[in-house]
């Protein structure tokens, strides 16, 4: 299976790399039939953290994401986006998409899985600066997967569904459930759990399609109700923290055997208000049955998450007051980890040019009673 998997991944890389290169050259050589564009996302962030006696602050580029995108013949599109934020370079989007079917799209390459509305919504279009539990790759939201994604909707766009299947890695860590795309995996990383991810979702839009974007920047009433499911299973290729006798090696990096997850989410845009709500439950099992610590108890855990994120435009399309509340619980937690957030957003040109301030107060960090933290985030964003 290992040989087949690497053959598939390398084949996919060669295929979409070739097609995107052709897209770019076609856009320049045949302007009448093809297009080519480049742009990017710049987020400059300041963060101040106060956790008991540990106080620190920093100023850095949270995200530096250039992209190139173009049409490859009629109904074909290629996109490549990479991130240079936090002084690291990693591939984000890298795919070819076909939209020649009526009300349907097929994507091949590295793209977002269709689980977790919070993660599927671009980080450039959130009201709070940092993601909530339900949208964090570090706590169970799948990252981009390398494979296939199929999306469809009816003629009125009031009903939509999507499925995806692809390769996805997990970073072993008893304190987290950290998904990472194979395309973004650091060179030389040896202890990642490799596996396959399948996701599916249905979305109901009673007032017409609601884009994956927060804040009511358009004066239209919109709503969405969604259900989704995911299944990740370890392919057995790389489990270096499990000894031959099936016992964990004690480095606090237990190998994950499988993850099954379910999502229920909803969103509303009305009269200047914007509200997003989401609930996730993730059932996780370890390869070594006796692992206890961090999230896990006796080799397994049920990770549950609930989040609310909303705001109100006190000055339409310009100034928005925002807030959020979220909870995460796991089998080994002594208490639920909860976070409360409040802030203000200034929109100079929608989400393209905006400034944000968010204050977040965390209680019982990582399930430890009395381990609290205060954080202040300030961020400016430009999309071009």
Secondary structure, DSSP 8 states (H G I E B T S, - for coil): -HHHHHHHHHHHHHHHHHHHHHHHHHHHH-TTT--EEEEEEEEEEEEEEEETTEEEEEEEEEEEEEEEEEE-STTEEEEEEEE-GGG--EEEEEEEEE--STTEEEEEEEEE-S--HHHHS-GGG-SSSS--GGG-TTBT---EEEEEEEEEE-TTSSEEEEEEEEEEEEE--TT-BEEE-GGG--TT---EEEEEEEEEEEEE-TTS---S--S--SS--EEEEEEEEEEEEE-SS--TTB-TTS-B-SSS---EEEEEEEEEEEEEEETTEEEEEEEEEEEEEESSTT--BTTBBTTEEEEEEEEEEEEEEEETTTEEEEEEEEEEE-TT-SS-EEEEEEEEEEEEETTTEEEEEEEEEEESGGG-TT--EEEEEEEEEEE-
